[in-house]
């Protein structure tokens, strides 16, 4: 959804993601360029697998830095997930503005880790804002709702009106 809106304004869009995630199929199918990074999930893994994630992270950050420099990126928008950690850290190390989009009511580990580097954080649910220090953040955290792809909006537009349930 974000890539569609940015591209519609005439700006170029580059996606950085994992080698194994849904993005490997969905991003190219949507007509966008994807650079895959060696990113692996952390949570719910064995101790050895978690250690391997930390050992691979510096290489993924270097690859993300290279991709961002070659692309001449002016801003990085992170939507979270384990594959977003390296690009967010690369953006911070290159002093590129980082915007974080958190679509979950309870922010995940990747967003909680990288949120400290974000110039602006957009949350889908008000309940997520305090996790990022909204009280003292001077407008850094904004509740915006969850971005939806144009195809989803069009599908919802043709749906019948939603009926509210009767109270018990």
URSULMO-V47644 format. One record per backbone hydrogen bond with DSSP energy under -0.5 kcal/mol. NH is the residue of the N-H (numbers start at 1). CO is the residue of the C=O. Records with the same first field share a line. If there is no record, write none. Layout:
# URSULMO-V47644
NH = CO, CO
This chain:
# URSULMO-V47644
5 = 1
6 = 2
7 = 3
8 = 4
9 = 5, 6
10 = 7
11 = 6
15 = 33
17 = 35
19 = 37
24 = 21
25 = 22
26 = 22
27 = 23
28 = 23
29 = 25
30 = 26, 27
31 = 28
32 = 27
33 = 13
35 = 15
36 = 34
37 = 17
39 = 37
45 = 42
50 = 46
51 = 47
52 = 48
53 = 49
54 = 50
55 = 51
56 = 52
57 = 53
58 = 54
60 = 56
61 = 57
62 = 58
63 = 59
64 = 60
65 = 61
66 = 62
67 = 63
68 = 64
69 = 65
70 = 66
71 = 67
72 = 68, 69
73 = 68
76 = 97
78 = 76, 99
84 = 81
85 = 82
87 = 83
88 = 84
89 = 85
90 = 86
91 = 87
92 = 88
93 = 89
94 = 90
95 = 92
96 = 91
97 = 74
99 = 76
100 = 120
101 = 78
102 = 100, 122
103 = 101
107 = 105
112 = 108
113 = 109
114 = 110
115 = 111
117 = 114
118 = 115
119 = 98
120 = 98
121 = 140
122 = 100
123 = 121, 142
124 = 102
128 = 125
129 = 125, 126
130 = 126
131 = 128
132 = 128, 129
133 = 130
134 = 129
136 = 133
137 = 134
140 = 137
142 = 121
144 = 123, 142
145 = 123
147 = 145
152 = 149
153 = 149
154 = 150
155 = 151
156 = 152
157 = 153
158 = 154
159 = 156
